[in-house]
Amino acid sequence: MPDAEEIERLRVEFQAALAAAATDQALRVVRDRFLGRKGGVIASLMKAVASASPADRPLLGMLANQFKNEIEGALDARRASLESGRPVAGGLDVTLPGRQVPLGHLHPLTHVRHQVEAIFSRMGYEILEGPEIEDDYHNFEALNMPPEHPARDMQDTFFLGQPVPQRGLGTPGTRVSTRPAPPDRPATLLRTHTSAMQIRYMEAHEPPVRIVAIGKVFRRDNPDLTHTPMFHQFEGLLVDERVTFADLKGTLTAFVREIFAPDIKVMFRPSFFPYTEPSAEMFIGCVFCGGTGCPVCKRTGWLEILGSGMVHPSVLEAVGYDAERYTGFAFGTGIERVAMLKYGVDDIRLFYENDLRFLEQFSF
Ligand SMILES: [Zn+2]
């Protein structure tokens, strides 16, 4: 009479036979021996179960059926593995590569932003964000751009109108306008540069000042290869006694060497900004052609990387600093511009389209 122990013994026998079967033909022999209709191990087992006592029959029947299914499954798996040439353990193909869980990574702009923050933090700068909605005073006037100043045209501005009470509704809405509010009312706007934050900081702190303001800024530009109505900027400010243009050059050279390459060439060229005097644009040797001239650098071998200059005395006076005693320098550029030059991206809009084919080329 078969019992559970007997079935277990047959199972061991089957596994040994299966392990030894290395060809299709050997496998057929094992199948015939265990599943053959006449004289097969399972057929004999089933017959024996049928004649077992009614008390034992249900359990033995279940065990015998389980064993039969097991044999069929194992034989099928083994045959499949012989066909594909891969080893199988207990119906599991141990050589299949694991299922990959896709991992995300930082957006290139976030990565560059973190790098900028890390470099200037190490140089002792405090990193600030500040409000994206500014008033006219902090965005323009305190930065040496009074209402009729032509330099305001360099930065086409989104003005936020005065709060308009909605008829029948308790909550006031905000009208977005491209015209400044009438002069008798204070205008609010979307900040056109992070320099506004420098004024706020200086109003609340005495020198020495060492800050980098970083974040989103907004300008009324039509999107093209190099413009978007929103982009990211960082601007630095250092104010102390005896700060000179040499400090500015040293700081910015150290920055570009760290973010691009230790041996990168730099050049400063006179420029104009209302809030710095003298002002300078900083160029780096073209990262695309190595300075020999290419379409990106317009055959000059140089790429403009940032604007800078010594803080205009009017700006220091506007926040109540003694412009005779203190001097300082300021600098700023777009995070997008740095990222485009660093990674050879030729269209700024790619950063905002969330196209995985673009984003997957980066891994941070
Ligand atoms: Zn070039």
Residues whose N, C-alpha, C, O or C-beta is under 5 A from the ligand:
A	BS01	ZN	C286 F288 C289 G293 C294 C297 G301
